[in-house]
């Protein structure tokens, strides 16, 4: 059994297939990254980034940060052993039930007992928890102030709720379910750039370590190009990359009875598009149904209270009087009318030091040289920036983007994406809020400084969406890939699956990691059932204590 990719979907597949007693091999394009390997400097980010566009191809092929430049929107993904779990804030909560009841979801998903079991298993394995004492952090107190101002606003804001958010951050030192010793969170705020403390529960130190305990084999810097179908097996064609430089140096192929594609939205779609060029029959829906999950990012500067919302990193760059807290501590959920798709979540984030470094440039671009000078003189942890509130915006878009191949690369096409109501609604809401607070509204400084003022998403979804038939999607509700060459409309390719964010057919209105993990858990339950196999998810006491596995 070969799993391509090692993010939330691939990690689940590796663990569960290995627990079924099957011989499991994981092929990951990226490198292994351990606590202490992550950098939050401009040079460190540049050395670990790949930037790809129609006429651009910069950086190592196995770089940690993979930025795809689209005409209207850019896509930022992770590439490494553990996938997106390496560089996210770890926010983990379940979407509203109505999301799964939408017409573009398979009918078997809404209210499904296997999906509920998948969510329960995911929460336990990823050690989902709230930050102890989180309500006392300045970021959360500021968030409550913002929520109260929104409540006092126009009457169309019919529902406003503020709450702490659950995440995959560990606050008590000890062994996790995979018997990996994790440190406690130091509340440095740097989760989004990679946890150097070893407190974040990633796919690497949970599902993948569990898979290794059950004899799975992991191989990094393996760039899978396409798959080919044979009468009784599959063959996977790959380029092996040089670990340090990411340069291609060896081509090869491997035989498999079952293939689980979990290379992420961009990676999985690319592999299947190349496979289709090689003759594999796939749905015409391949590449369609891309969603940005309503993503945006904004800042409010000079709000009345100190926020303490700039990451200090590990080792710490400064000694704050109060902890920064995890990257995201809480959120405001609001709905402006009866349409649930109007829901928006404003998540209180933390400004990484690179963003703080860009603040003077942003001020200069806005014609405010004195403000830029003050920020330069005071630095990131004193003066104006200490009263800056960062908001991650998550909402709902119509998932009408499309990934297309250009020069052997998958790039996003989404005409008029900036006109999606969620982006205008978020900007209007925050502009109004910051005006009431006598603060300054500012868009994502990274976007304005380097990305041509285009939107960027870090929560890409779709491209290989699940559906009831090949006419509407690429995989069925069990994550099996449809075979449209068969006369039966719901026929599937035997032994070919997808378990990652590419299968999700709509925006979620929630950070997607928990849903991706739950859908993967569900798919493995059904795979075992179909093939007469069994596995459990109990922690095994004889598992050796681990802090690394390669």
GUVODREN-208524 format. One record per residue (C-alpha): residue in three letters; x, y, z. Coordinates in steps of 0.02 Angstrom, whole numbers, padded with zeros to 5 digits, always signed. Layout:
% GUVODREN-208524
alaXYZ
...
***
This chain:
% GUVODREN-208524
unk+00000+00000+00000
unk+00077+00164-00053
unk+00024+00332+00019
unk+00076+00487-00078
unk+00091+00634+00041
unk+00094+00641+00231
unk-00024+00778+00290
unk-00182+00753+00392
unk-00257+00634+00264
unk-00098+00537+00226
unk-00051+00522+00409
unk-00220+00447+00452
unk-00207+00325+00306
unk-00030+00272+00356
unk-00079+00239+00536
unk-00241+00148+00501
unk-00178+00042+00355
unk-00026-00009+00457
unk-00139-00056+00602
unk-00236-00168+00480
unk-00075-00268+00462
unk-00040-00208+00285
unk+00132-00165+00218
unk+00131+00026+00206
unk+00249+00143+00116
unk+00233+00334+00126
unk+00310+00442-00010
unk+00330+00626+00040
unk+00393+00761-00076
unk+00458+00871+00064
unk+00590+00849+00198
unk+00576+00803+00381
unk+00570+00956+00495
unk+00603+00939+00681
unk+00575+01062+00824
unk+00719+01185+00813
unk+00728+01180+00622
unk+00602+01319+00592
unk+00651+01499+00557
unk+00552+01660+00570
unk+00680+01774+00487
unk+00662+01842+00311
unk+00815+01745+00254
unk+00754+01585+00337
unk+00586+01600+00250
unk+00667+01636+00082
unk+00782+01484+00098
unk+00631+01373+00136
unk+00512+01441+00003
unk+00465+01388-00172
unk+00374+01515-00281
unk+00287+01448-00436
unk+00187+01541-00569
unk+00154+01535-00754
unk+00327+01605-00792
unk+00409+01589-00620
unk+00490+01438-00538
unk+00603+01486-00392
unk+00666+01390-00242
unk+00696+01207-00198
unk+00568+01079-00259
unk+00551+01013-00081
unk+00540+01183+00005
unk+00432+01195+00161
unk+00327+01341+00095
unk+00249+01316-00077
unk+00175+01477-00149
unk+00075+01462-00311
unk+00047+01627-00399
unk-00123+01638-00484
unk-00195+01776-00591
unk-00323+01828-00461
unk-00275+01733-00303
unk-00118+01649-00235
unk-00112+01485-00139
unk+00010+01448+00003
unk+00035+01266+00052
unk+00158+01165+00156
unk+00277+01033+00091
unk+00359+00921+00219
unk+00338+00764+00323
unk+00177+00805+00414
unk+00107+00922+00280
unk+00007+01073+00335
unk+00019+01024+00519
unk+00198+01091+00519
unk+00152+01273+00485
unk-00026+01304+00542
unk-00101+01381+00699
unk-00175+01211+00742
unk-00355+01273+00758
unk-00471+01123+00762
unk-00660+01131+00767
unk-00804+01051+00675
unk-00904+01146+00543
unk-01088+01181+00569
unk-01198+01029+00525
unk-01282+01123+00381
unk-01116+01130+00288
unk-01124+00942+00254
unk-01308+00954+00205
unk-01273+01065+00055
unk-01319+00999-00116
unk-01139+00981-00176
unk-01095+00857-00037
unk-01132+00670-00060
unk-01295+00623+00023
unk-01209+00493+00134
unk-01105+00621+00229
unk-01232+00727+00325
unk-01271+00653+00495
unk-01163+00500+00459
unk-01111+00394+00609
unk-00944+00350+00530
unk-00905+00535+00508
unk-00946+00567+00691
unk-00830+00424+00737
unk-00698+00502+00625
unk-00711+00669+00715
unk-00700+00584+00885
unk-00544+00487+00834
unk-00463+00642+00760
unk-00493+00745+00918
unk-00417+00611+01028
unk-00265+00576+00918
unk-00225+00761+00892
unk-00251+00801+01077
unk-00369+00947+01047
unk-00373+01068+01195
unk-00405+01248+01247
unk-00269+01360+01317
unk-00276+01362+01508
unk-00296+01541+01566
unk-00325+01597+01386
unk-00465+01714+01438
unk-00338+01817+01537
unk-00222+01849+01390
unk-00221+02026+01321
unk-00262+01962+01146
unk-00423+01883+01209
unk-00471+02033+01315
unk-00449+02143+01161
unk-00554+02020+01062
unk-00694+02036+01189
unk-00687+02225+01171
unk-00702+02207+00983
unk-00849+02086+01002
unk-00941+02210+01114
unk-00917+02350+00987
unk-00986+02237+00850
unk-01137+02194+00959
unk-01169+02380+00981
unk-01164+02405+00793
unk-01299+02401+00659
unk-01449+02286+00693
unk-01407+02171+00546
unk-01274+02090+00657
unk-01404+01971+00727
unk-01282+01850+00807
unk-01113+01887+00888
unk-01020+01758+00992
unk-00844+01766+01065
unk-00754+01610+01126
unk-00586+01527+01155
unk-00534+01411+01013
unk-00479+01230+01030
unk-00314+01184+00949
unk-00182+01048+00931
unk-00066+01138+01054
unk-00007+01038+01204
unk-00005+01133+01370
unk+00053+00993+01485
unk+00217+00899+01458
unk+00200+00713+01434
unk+00175+00572+01310
unk+00044+00588+01174
unk-00060+00446+01104
unk+00082+00393+00988
unk+00196+00387+01141
unk+00297+00538+01086
unk+00358+00649+01226
unk+00294+00826+01196
unk+00346+00984+01287
unk+00221+01108+01355
unk+00180+01264+01254
unk+00285+01415+01305
unk+00152+01531+01230
unk+00277+01613+01112
unk+00147+01636+00974
unk+00252+01557+00835
unk+00142+01404+00797
unk+00106+01466+00620
unk+00290+01466+00571
unk+00330+01295+00645
unk+00339+01246+00828
unk+00519+01246+00889
unk+00462+01201+01064
unk+00389+01032+01015
unk+00222+01073+01095
unk+00111+01067+00940
unk+00035+00898+00900
unk+00076+00877+00717
unk+00040+00732+00599
unk+00226+00692+00615
unk+00226+00661+00802
unk+00055+00577+00806
unk-00015+00478+00659
unk+00150+00453+00566
unk+00244+00396+00721
unk+00101+00278+00758
unk+00115+00210+00580
unk+00302+00180+00604
unk+00267+00083+00763
unk+00159-00032+00657
unk+00301-00054+00531
unk+00259+00079+00400
unk+00406+00147+00299
unk+00426+00334+00266
unk+00526+00408+00122
unk+00554+00595+00101
unk+00603+00701-00051
unk+00503+00587-00166
unk+00411+00691-00296
unk+00274+00584-00373
unk+00235+00636-00552
unk+00092+00521-00605
unk+00013+00350-00582
unk-00029+00220-00713
unk-00161+00083-00708
unk-00120-00098-00752
unk-00230-00252-00757
unk-00195-00307-00578
unk-00094-00166-00500
unk-00044+00017-00505
unk+00125+00093-00544
unk+00186+00256-00469
unk+00317+00360-00562
unk+00424+00479-00462
unk+00577+00590-00460
unk+00690+00572-00310
unk+00753+00740-00248
unk+00918+00783-00166
unk+00869+00812+00016
unk+00966+00972+00046
unk+00948+01063-00121
unk+00786+00989-00187
unk+00866+00954-00357
unk+00804+00806-00457
unk+00933+00668-00475
unk+00846+00499-00496
unk+00688+00438-00583
unk+00599+00280-00532
unk+00435+00188-00512
unk+00353+00077-00383
unk+00214-00052-00393
unk+00062-00043-00278
unk-00101-00135-00250
unk-00182+00016-00167
unk-00135+00199-00188
unk-00191+00334-00067
unk-00166+00507-00140
unk-00143+00637-00003
unk-00023+00763-00078
unk-00133+00912-00040
unk-00248+01013-00151
unk-00111+01068-00271
unk-00005+00909-00266
unk-00146+00782-00285
unk-00229+00880-00425
unk-00063+00895-00517
unk-00029+00709-00503
unk-00201+00664-00569
unk-00192+00790-00711
unk-00028+00713-00768
unk-00103+00539-00746
unk-00249+00590-00856
unk-00125+00646-00989
unk-00049+00471-00975
unk-00219+00393-01012
unk-00302+00370-00842
unk-00491+00394-00855
unk-00545+00531-00735
unk-00696+00643-00710
unk-00711+00803-00810
unk-00732+00888-00641
unk-00546+00867-00603
unk-00475+01036-00550
unk-00645+01116-00525
unk-00732+01167-00366
unk-00584+01257-00286
unk-00624+01351-00125
unk-00518+01474-00026
unk-00625+01441+00128
unk-00665+01628+00133
unk-00486+01665+00190
unk-00421+01840+00222
unk-00307+01929+00345
unk-00313+02105+00414
unk-00243+02213+00555
unk-00306+02352+00665
unk-00169+02471+00722
unk-00177+02592+00869
unk-00325+02511+00955
unk-00355+02579+01132
unk-00277+02436+01230
unk-00112+02345+01225
unk-00136+02179+01133
unk+00032+02092+01156
unk+00003+02006+00989
unk+00175+01990+00912
unk+00264+01821+00916
unk+00424+01813+01016
unk+00479+01643+00950
unk+00584+01508+01031
unk+00714+01546+01092
unk+00623+01708+01138
unk+00676+01872+01058
unk+00616+01971+01207
unk+00554+01945+01384
unk+00371+02001+01389
unk+00285+02045+01552
unk+00139+01936+01497
unk+00140+01784+01380
unk+00089+01808+01199
unk-00010+01646+01203
unk-00031+01523+01059
unk-00040+01596+00884
unk-00230+01606+00892
unk-00321+01613+01057
unk-00503+01652+01017
unk-00630+01706+00888
unk-00786+01807+00858
unk-00921+01715+00761
unk-01056+01822+00682
unk-01196+01806+00558
unk-01274+01958+00477
unk-01437+01883+00411
unk-01537+01722+00402
unk-01424+01649+00267
unk-01297+01539+00359
unk-01172+01572+00220
unk-01157+01750+00287
unk-01066+01681+00438
unk-00892+01750+00469
unk-00763+01705+00600
unk-00638+01836+00657
unk-00495+01743+00739
unk-00374+01837+00851
unk-00206+01794+00776
unk-00027+01838+00812
unk+00086+01943+00702
unk+00240+01844+00655
unk+00401+01945+00666
unk+00416+01954+00477
unk+00248+02043+00467
unk+00305+02161+00605
unk+00462+02196+00505
unk+00355+02241+00354
unk+00249+02366+00453
unk+00367+02514+00417
unk+00363+02474+00231
unk+00173+02466+00235
unk+00166+02636+00322
unk+00280+02712+00190
unk+00170+02641+00052
unk+00021+02725+00137
unk+00112+02893+00141
unk+00148+02892+00328
unk+00338+02913+00344
unk+00332+02973+00525
unk+00237+02818+00578
unk+00363+02710+00485
unk+00506+02796+00574
unk+00425+02773+00745
unk+00404+02586+00713
unk+00584+02571+00657
unk+00647+02663+00813
unk+00538+02572+00940
unk+00551+02399+00862
unk+00420+02262+00861
unk+00392+02246+01049
unk+00372+02428+01099
unk+00267+02572+01038
unk+00131+02566+00905
unk+00140+02382+00858
unk+00100+02324+01035
unk-00076+02393+01006
unk-00104+02301+00842
unk-00239+02168+00829
unk-00217+02033+00696
unk-00373+01950+00626
unk-00383+01791+00525
unk-00548+01794+00429
unk-00635+01630+00387
unk-00802+01623+00297
unk-00891+01551+00147
unk-00859+01571-00038
unk-00946+01485-00184
unk-00802+01363-00223
unk-00801+01412-00407
unk-00612+01422-00431
unk-00524+01303-00549
unk-00348+01229-00552
unk-00275+01213-00726
unk-00107+01147-00787
unk+00019+01270-00858
unk+00198+01215-00896
unk+00167+01056-00794
unk+00109+01157-00642
unk-00063+01174-00565
unk-00113+01357-00552
unk-00274+01438-00493
unk-00396+01526-00610
unk-00537+01619-00523
unk-00603+01770-00618
unk-00683+01901-00505
unk-00638+01807-00346
unk-00614+01975-00258
unk-00801+02006-00286
unk-00849+01858-00176
unk-00967+01930-00043
unk-00863+01861+00101
unk-00716+01975+00063
unk-00820+02133+00050
unk-00916+02084+00206
unk-00756+02056+00306
unk-00679+02221+00250
unk-00838+02319+00287
unk-00855+02240+00458
unk-00675+02273+00511
unk-00670+02449+00437
unk-00826+02492+00538
unk-00755+02409+00694
unk-00587+02498+00687
unk-00671+02665+00652
unk-00769+02644+00814
unk-00609+02599+00906
unk-00520+02747+00822
unk-00395+02623+00752
unk-00320+02605+00579
unk-00378+02465+00463
unk-00237+02380+00367
unk-00240+02236+00242
unk-00114+02095+00248
unk+00055+02184+00230
unk+00137+02031+00149
unk+00002+02030+00015
unk+00022+02215-00023
unk+00212+02217-00016
unk+00253+02064-00121
unk+00100+01988-00201
unk+00028+02126-00309
unk-00116+02160-00186
unk-00198+01997-00237
unk-00290+01885-00116
unk-00200+01736-00041
unk-00270+01580+00042
unk-00187+01462+00164
unk-00339+01348+00171
unk-00357+01283-00008
unk-00496+01157-00033
unk-00568+01062-00181
unk-00504+01017-00353
unk-00546+00832-00330
unk-00712+00856-00243
unk-00820+00714-00180
unk-00992+00690-00256
unk-01128+00561-00290
unk-01064+00524-00467
unk-00924+00561-00590
unk-01035+00691-00673
unk-01017+00801-00519
unk-00852+00755-00439
unk-00691+00656-00438
unk-00715+00540-00288
unk-00864+00458-00204
unk-00912+00475-00021
unk-00786+00338+00023
unk-00646+00438-00061
unk-00631+00311-00203
unk-00589+00390-00372
unk-00726+00377-00502
unk-00692+00283-00665
unk-00795+00373-00799
unk-00740+00247-00933
unk-00857+00120-00854
unk-01038+00124-00910
unk-01093+00122-00729
unk-01105+00305-00675
unk-01039+00270-00500
unk-00899+00150-00550
unk-00732+00177-00464
unk-00551+00132-00497
unk-00511-00016-00385
unk-00376+00030-00261
unk-00363+00217-00298
unk-00412+00340-00162
unk-00392+00523-00113
unk-00389+00580+00069
unk-00342+00764+00085
unk-00419+00937+00069
unk-00443+00919-00118
unk-00597+00809-00092
unk-00695+00942+00006
unk-00829+01012-00111
unk-00868+01177-00025
unk-00800+01305+00096
unk-00815+01247+00276
unk-00824+01410+00373
unk-00699+01330+00492
unk-00514+01292+00488
unk-00509+01129+00389
unk-00382+01019+00478
unk-00508+00927+00589
unk-00630+00896+00445
unk-00492+00829+00331
unk-00433+00713+00470
unk-00610+00654+00510
unk-00651+00618+00326
unk-00488+00519+00312
unk-00531+00420+00469
unk-00703+00385+00395
unk-00627+00328+00229
unk-00511+00206+00318
unk-00655+00133+00420
unk-00751+00101+00258
unk-00596+00034+00167
unk-00570-00092+00307
unk-00753-00141+00301
unk-00752-00164+00111
unk-00595-00274+00116
unk-00638-00378+00268
unk-00501-00301+00376
unk-00500-00236+00554
unk-00404-00108+00656
unk-00422-00016+00820
unk-00365+00157+00874
unk-00311+00113+01050
unk-00142+00174+01113
unk-00027+00025+01134
unk+00071+00018+01297
unk+00214-00076+01214
unk+00247+00066+01092
unk+00425+00130+01122
unk+00446+00308+01184
unk+00497+00414+01035
unk+00555+00588+00997
unk+00602+00548+00815
unk+00579+00403+00697
unk+00700+00427+00552
***
